[in-house]
Amino acid sequence: MRLPELAKQMALRSGAIFLVKVIGFFARIVLFRLLGPEGIGLYQMAYSVYALILTIITGGFPTALALSTARDCEQGWRLFNGTAIFLAMFGIILGFYCYTFASPISLLLGNAHLEFAIQCIAPAVAIVPFLSLLRGFLQGMEYYGYIVVSELIEQLVRIAVMITIATTWLRFGISYTVGGSMLGAPAGALISLIFLLIVLMSSTVHKLTFNYKRTFQQLTMPGVFLFIHTAFSILATRFIVPVSDFLDALIIPQRLQAAGLSVSDATSVYGIITGMATTIVYMPSLVTSALAYTLSTKVTADWQAGLQDRFVWRTKSALEIVWLWGCGSGLVLFFYAGDLSNLIFSNGSAEIGIRYLALAPLLSGIRELSTIALWGTGDKNTPLIGLIIGAVCSIALNYYLIAIPGFTYAGAAIGILSLELIAALWNMNTLRTYTKRLLTGLSSSTFVIILLFAVSLLLAKLASQAFHLPHYVQSIGEMTLINGCMILYIIMRFLKKERR
């Protein structure tokens, strides 16, 4: 009965991600109304610096630790102890340099207003790497409940501090307001870390995790080298996306100015694309992110144990979920782009960006799931190469297309989607060699999801007309019914599959 176990853990993980994302989503709406498009643009530019530095420090150590712990709990604990000291010291050093060189970094990004925001995010650079490593260890132990609580605590504290300070500091100007909102990240990370340290040192978790009769053995050099190689391989793969985001923060505003926009207008458009439209289009990806997070240790264990049939079954089932959910979500985003922009931001400024980026949930889901499956087989190079090729193409397209007058949103969307598409296709081409007939049945799923969308949309329209509801109520009801039908179909499909 493999599906109930996976479904239970996925439900817990997806529920946590959903709550975290929803809290962050509504906080982002409040922040947008406080800062406006230009402020959100500054926020996104500063956050791209933070994400890049954080990836450099943390790398693939949390995921590598989760995989090592899933194979051997005791070895995972020893690796955690050794790595934690390194990450804590490295984080403090880079956090110090991030604060010290905030002015040159802001000038590199072409906007001096970013200096204070980068200084405010520096403490998080020192705290978050250790927190991520601790969560990686707990993930390997499959203690998802503690991870869920810590993420909720972090998000709630972060949002509370962010909104409070941003509201209070509005009178000091946009640069100080954006910087103050950044202080939520270190505050949330610190409280979450304290919670997990208390949990780790508690007698209950100590008994569950480390009550072994045999004596702890010393770390073997092959095990250490494998752990380091896995961590750096995953770092190389995950490093591409933050680098691409950072380069977008450099390129997009400057190329918008080359197209004739002022610095303020270019920052505003950048904020609409990266802070508003992408926030909405990547919301459906919480389902695939939860699935990938849950599957990462399981498919690795299956492959290591030689259970290739179970590996193929899990991988194919996950990709079918991604395909169905991604197609349906994309259709909702495309047809309801204007309604979503008006409902969430009280204006239609993000409508064009949402419509152009409607394929993002499908492509990012396939890329993420195929990456996890390839990592499970030990293939770290294929996802890395695919992302590098995708990032290079994305940067080149952004550079040339965005500067074309009138091609602003289309150029940015083509750049973003090209990275996802190229990386996904590259992964899937290699994954076929490990899992024969992996794509069987996906074409029929496309027809089913389109038919399901059409039927549910018709039912929603009929219901709205029958009750003579206001337009915004109709839109919410229609989107809820469509997504509900999609989720119900996915559940029924895989429950039926399990009984076979």
C-alpha positions in Angstrom: 0.0 0.0 0.0 2.5 2.6 -1.2 0.2 5.4 -2.2 -1.5 5.9 1.3 1.9 6.4 2.9 3.1 8.8 0.2 -0.3 10.5 0.1 -0.3 11.1 3.8 3.2 12.6 3.9 2.4 14.6 0.7 -0.8 15.9 2.3 1.1 17.0 5.4 3.9 18.7 3.3 1.5 20.3 0.8 -0.7 21.5 3.7 2.3 23.2 5.3 3.5 24.7 2.0 0.0 25.9 1.3 -0.3 27.6 4.7 3.1 29.2 4.4 2.5 30.3 0.8 -1.0 31.6 1.6 0.3 33.6 4.5 3.2 34.9 2.4 0.9 35.6 -0.5 -1.5 37.8 1.5 1.4 39.5 3.2 2.8 40.2 -0.3 -0.5 41.9 -1.2 -0.3 44.1 1.9 3.3 44.9 1.1 2.5 45.7 -2.5 -0.2 48.2 -1.4 2.3 49.8 1.0 5.3 49.9 -1.3 3.7 50.1 -4.8 5.3 48.7 -8.0 8.6 50.6 -7.5 9.0 49.4 -3.9 8.2 45.8 -4.9 10.8 46.1 -7.6 13.4 47.3 -5.0 12.3 44.5 -2.7 12.7 41.8 -5.4 16.2 43.2 -6.4 17.4 43.1 -2.8 15.9 39.6 -2.3 17.7 38.3 -5.4 21.0 39.3 -3.7 20.0 37.5 -0.6 18.9 34.3 -2.5 22.2 34.2 -4.3 24.4 34.6 -1.2 22.2 32.1 0.7 22.6 29.5 -2.1 26.4 30.0 -2.1 26.5 29.3 1.7 23.9 26.6 2.0 24.4 24.9 -1.3 23.2 21.3 -1.5 24.1 20.4 2.1 20.6 20.2 3.5 19.4 17.9 0.6 22.6 15.8 0.7 22.2 15.4 4.4 18.6 14.4 4.0 19.6 11.7 1.5 22.5 10.5 3.7 20.3 10.4 6.8 17.6 8.4 4.8 20.2 5.8 4.1 21.9 5.7 7.5 20.5 7.7 10.5 23.6 7.5 12.6 25.9 8.6 9.8 23.5 11.5 9.0 23.7 12.7 12.6 27.5 12.7 12.5 27.5 14.5 9.2 25.1 17.1 10.6 27.5 17.8 13.6 30.5 18.2 11.3 28.7 20.4 8.7 26.8 22.6 11.1 30.0 24.2 12.5 31.3 25.0 9.0 28.0 26.5 7.8 27.5 28.6 10.9 31.0 30.1 10.6 30.7 30.6 6.8 27.3 32.2 7.3 28.5 34.7 9.9 31.5 35.7 7.7 29.4 36.2 4.5 26.7 38.0 6.5 29.4 40.5 7.8 30.7 41.1 4.2 27.1 41.5 2.9 26.5 44.3 5.4 30.0 45.9 4.8 29.7 45.9 1.0 26.0 46.8 0.7 26.8 50.1 -1.0 28.9 48.6 -3.9 26.3 45.9 -4.4 23.5 48.4 -4.6 25.5 50.4 -7.2 26.2 47.2 -9.2 22.4 46.7 -9.3 22.1 50.3 -10.6 20.0 51.7 -7.7 21.5 53.3 -4.6 18.2 53.0 -2.7 19.0 49.3 -2.2 21.9 49.8 0.2 19.8 49.9 3.4 17.7 46.9 2.3 20.9 44.8 1.7 22.2 45.7 5.1 19.0 44.7 6.7 19.0 41.2 5.1 22.6 40.5 6.2 21.6 38.9 9.6 19.5 36.3 7.8 22.6 35.3 5.8 24.2 34.2 9.1 21.1 32.3 10.5 19.3 30.6 7.7 22.1 28.2 6.5 22.2 26.4 9.9 18.4 26.4 10.0 18.2 24.8 6.5 20.8 22.1 7.5 18.8 21.2 10.6 15.6 20.8 8.5 17.6 18.6 6.1 18.5 16.3 8.9 14.9 16.1 10.1 13.7 15.5 6.5 16.0 12.5 6.3 14.5 11.2 9.5 11.0 11.9 7.9 10.0 14.1 10.9 7.9 16.3 8.7 5.7 17.5 11.5 8.5 19.4 13.2 9.6 20.9 9.9 6.0 22.0 9.3 5.7 23.7 12.6 9.1 25.4 12.2 8.2 26.7 8.8 4.9 28.1 10.0 6.6 29.8 13.0 9.2 31.3 10.7 6.6 32.6 8.2 4.3 34.1 10.9 7.1 35.9 12.6 8.6 37.1 9.4 5.3 38.5 8.1 4.4 40.1 11.5 7.8 41.9 11.7 7.8 42.8 8.0 4.3 44.4 7.9 4.8 46.1 11.3 8.1 47.7 10.4 7.1 48.6 6.8 4.0 50.3 8.1 5.9 52.2 10.8 8.7 53.3 8.6 6.7 54.6 5.6 7.3 58.2 6.7 11.0 57.7 6.3 10.8 57.0 2.5 10.7 54.1 0.2 14.3 52.9 0.7 13.9 52.6 4.5 10.5 51.0 4.2 11.9 48.3 1.9 14.9 47.8 4.2 12.7 47.5 7.2 10.5 44.9 5.5 13.7 42.8 5.0 14.2 42.5 8.8 11.4 40.0 8.9 13.6 37.3 7.4 16.3 37.2 10.1 13.6 37.5 12.9 11.6 34.6 11.6 14.6 32.4 11.0 15.9 33.0 14.5 12.7 32.1 16.2 12.3 29.0 14.0 15.8 27.9 14.8 15.3 28.3 18.5 12.2 26.1 18.2 14.0 23.3 16.3 17.0 23.4 18.7 14.6 22.9 21.6 12.9 20.0 19.8 16.3 18.4 18.9 17.5 18.6 22.5 14.2 17.3 24.0 14.1 13.8 25.5 11.3 12.7 23.2 13.1 13.3 19.9 16.4 12.2 21.4 14.8 8.8 22.2 13.2 8.5 18.9 16.3 9.3 16.9 19.3 8.2 18.7 18.3 5.2 21.0 20.6 2.6 19.4 22.3 -0.2 21.2 25.4 -0.4 18.9 28.2 2.0 19.4 28.5 4.9 17.0 31.2 4.3 14.4 33.5 7.0 13.1 32.8 8.6 9.8 34.4 6.8 6.9 36.3 8.8 4.3 34.3 7.3 1.4 31.1 8.4 3.2 32.4 11.9 3.7 33.5 12.3 0.1 30.2 11.0 -1.2 28.4 13.5 1.0 30.5 16.4 -0.1 30.3 15.4 -3.8 26.5 15.1 -3.5 26.3 18.5 -1.8 28.4 20.3 -4.3 26.6 18.6 -7.2 23.2 19.7 -5.9 24.7 23.2 -5.2 25.8 23.4 -8.8 22.3 22.7 -9.9 20.5 24.9 -7.5 23.0 27.7 -8.0 21.8 28.4 -11.5 18.3 29.7 -10.7 19.5 32.3 -8.1 22.2 33.4 -10.4 19.7 33.7 -13.2 17.4 35.8 -10.9 20.3 38.0 -9.9 21.3 38.6 -13.5 17.6 39.3 -14.3 17.8 42.0 -11.5 20.8 43.4 -13.3 19.6 43.1 -16.9 15.8 43.7 -17.0 15.7 47.2 -15.4 18.7 48.3 -17.5 17.2 46.9 -20.7 13.9 48.5 -19.9 15.7 51.8 -19.6 17.3 51.1 -23.0 13.7 50.7 -24.4 12.9 54.3 -23.2 11.7 53.9 -19.6 12.9 56.0 -16.7 14.7 54.4 -13.8 11.5 54.6 -11.6 9.3 53.2 -14.4 11.8 50.4 -15.2 11.9 49.4 -11.5 8.1 49.4 -11.4 7.8 47.1 -14.4 10.4 44.8 -13.0 8.4 44.7 -9.8 5.2 43.9 -11.7 6.8 41.0 -13.6 8.9 39.5 -10.8 7.0 40.5 -7.7 3.4 40.3 -8.9 2.9 38.1 -12.0 5.4 35.4 -11.0 4.0 35.3 -7.4 0.6 34.4 -8.8 1.6 32.0 -11.6 3.9 30.0 -9.3 1.3 29.6 -6.6 0.0 26.3 -8.1 3.5 24.9 -7.9 3.1 24.4 -4.2 1.5 21.0 -5.0 4.4 19.9 -7.1 7.0 21.3 -4.6 5.3 19.2 -1.8 5.4 16.1 -4.0 9.0 16.6 -4.9 10.0 17.2 -1.3 8.2 14.1 -0.2 9.6 11.9 -3.0 13.2 12.9 -2.8 14.3 10.5 -0.1 11.9 7.7 -1.2 13.0 7.5 -4.8 16.6 7.6 -3.7 16.0 4.7 -1.3 14.2 2.7 -4.0 17.0 3.1 -6.5 19.7 2.3 -3.9 17.8 -0.8 -2.9 17.5 -2.0 -6.5 13.7 -1.5 -6.5 13.6 0.0 -9.9 10.0 -1.0 -10.6 8.8 0.9 -7.5 11.1 3.8 -8.6 9.4 3.9 -12.0 5.9 3.6 -10.5 6.5 6.5 -8.1 8.2 8.7 -10.8 5.5 8.1 -13.4 2.7 8.7 -10.9 4.3 11.9 -9.8 4.8 13.2 -13.3 1.1 12.4 -14.2 0.0 14.5 -11.2 2.3 17.3 -12.4 0.9 17.0 -15.9 -2.7 17.1 -14.9 -2.3 19.8 -12.3 0.0 21.9 -14.5 -2.3 21.9 -17.5 -5.4 22.7 -15.5 -3.6 25.5 -13.5 -2.3 27.0 -16.7 -5.7 27.1 -18.3 -7.1 28.9 -15.1 -4.3 31.4 -15.2 -4.7 32.1 -18.9 -8.5 32.6 -18.8 -8.7 34.4 -15.4 -5.5 36.5 -15.6 -7.5 39.8 -15.4 -9.7 38.6 -12.6 -6.8 37.4 -10.6 -4.9 40.7 -11.0 -7.9 42.8 -10.0 -8.9 40.6 -7.1 -5.4 40.4 -5.6 -3.9 43.8 -6.4 -7.0 45.9 -7.1 -5.7 46.8 -10.6 -5.1 45.0 -13.8 -1.3 45.8 -14.0 -0.3 42.1 -13.7 -2.8 40.7 -16.2 -0.5 40.6 -19.2 2.3 39.1 -17.3 0.1 36.4 -15.8 -1.4 35.4 -19.1 2.1 35.2 -20.8 3.4 33.1 -17.9 0.5 30.7 -17.7 2.6 27.7 -18.6 5.0 28.2 -15.7 3.3 25.7 -13.2 3.4 22.9 -15.8 7.0 23.5 -16.9 8.5 24.2 -13.4 6.7 21.1 -12.0 8.1 18.8 -14.7 11.6 20.3 -14.2 11.4 19.9 -10.4 10.1 16.3 -10.4 12.5 15.1 -13.1 15.4 16.7 -11.2 14.5 14.9 -8.0 14.1 11.6 -10.0 17.5 12.0 -11.6 19.2 12.9 -8.3 17.7 9.7 -6.9 19.5 7.7 -9.6 22.8 9.4 -8.7 22.7 11.5 -11.9 23.6 15.1 -10.7 25.1 16.3 -14.0 22.0 16.2 -16.3 19.9 18.7 -14.3 22.9 21.0 -13.9 23.6 21.0 -17.7 20.0 21.5 -18.5 19.7 24.5 -16.2 22.9 26.0 -17.4 21.7 25.9 -21.1 18.3 27.2 -20.0 19.8 30.0 -18.0 22.1 31.1 -20.8 19.2 31.1 -23.3 17.0 33.0 -20.8 19.6 35.7 -20.2 20.2 36.1 -23.9 16.5 36.4 -24.7 15.9 38.9 -21.9 18.8 41.0 -23.0 17.7 41.3 -26.7 13.9 41.1 -26.4 13.1 43.4 -23.5 14.9 46.3 -25.1 12.4 46.2 -28.0 9.8 48.9 -27.5 6.4 47.4 -26.8 7.8 43.9 -26.1 8.4 44.4 -22.4 6.2 41.7 -20.8 6.4 39.2 -23.7 10.2 39.4 -23.7 10.4 38.8 -19.9 7.9 35.9 -20.1 9.8 34.3 -23.0 13.0 34.5 -21.0 11.5 33.0 -17.8 9.7 30.2 -19.6 12.6 29.3 -21.8 14.7 28.4 -18.7 11.9 26.1 -17.4 11.2 24.5 -20.8 14.8 23.8 -21.8 15.7 22.4 -18.4 12.5 20.2 -18.3 13.0 18.8 -21.8 16.7 18.1 -21.1 15.9 16.2 -17.9 13.0 14.2 -19.4 15.2 13.1 -22.3 17.7 11.6 -20.0 15.1 10.2 -17.6 13.7 8.1 -20.4 16.9 6.1 -20.4 16.4 5.1 -16.8 12.6 4.5 -16.9 11.3 3.0 -20.2 7.8 4.0 -21.2 7.7 6.8 -18.6 5.6 9.1 -20.7 3.0 6.5 -21.6 -0.5 7.8 -20.9 0.3 11.4 -20.6 -1.2 12.3 -24.0 -4.6 10.9 -22.9 -4.3 13.0 -19.6 -4.1 16.1 -21.7 -7.4 15.4 -23.4 -9.0 14.5 -20.0 -7.8 17.7 -18.3 -9.0 19.9 -21.2 -12.4 18.2 -21.2 -12.6 18.5 -17.4 -11.8 22.1 -17.6 -14.4 22.8 -20.3 -17.1 20.9 -18.3 -16.3 22.5 -15.0 -16.2 26.0 -16.6 -19.6 25.4 -18.2 -21.1 24.3 -14.9 -19.5 27.3 -13.1 -20.9 29.7 -15.7 -24.4 28.2 -15.4 -24.3 28.4 -11.7 -23.2 32.0 -11.7 -26.0 33.0 -14.2 -28.6 31.1 -12.2 -27.8 33.0 -8.9 -27.0 36.4 -10.6 -23.9 36.9 -8.6 -21.5 39.9 -8.8 -18.6 39.5 -11.2 -15.8 39.0 -8.6 -17.9 36.4 -6.8 -18.5 34.6 -10.1 -14.8 34.6 -10.8 -13.9 33.2 -7.4 -16.6 30.6 -7.6 -15.6 29.5 -11.1 -11.9 29.1 -10.2 -12.8 27.2 -7.0 -15.1 24.8 -8.9 -12.5 24.2 -11.6 -9.7 23.5 -9.2 -11.9 21.4 -7.0 -12.9 19.2 -10.0 -9.3 18.9 -11.0 -8.2 17.8 -7.5 -11.1 15.4 -7.2 -10.2 13.8 -10.5 -6.6 13.4 -9.5 -7.5 11.8 -6.2 -10.0 9.4 -7.9 -7.5 8.5 -10.6 -4.8 7.5 -8.2 -7.0 5.7 -5.7 -8.2 3.6 -8.6 -4.6 3.0 -9.7 -3.7 1.9 -6.2 -6.4 -0.8 -6.1 -5.0 -2.5 -9.2 
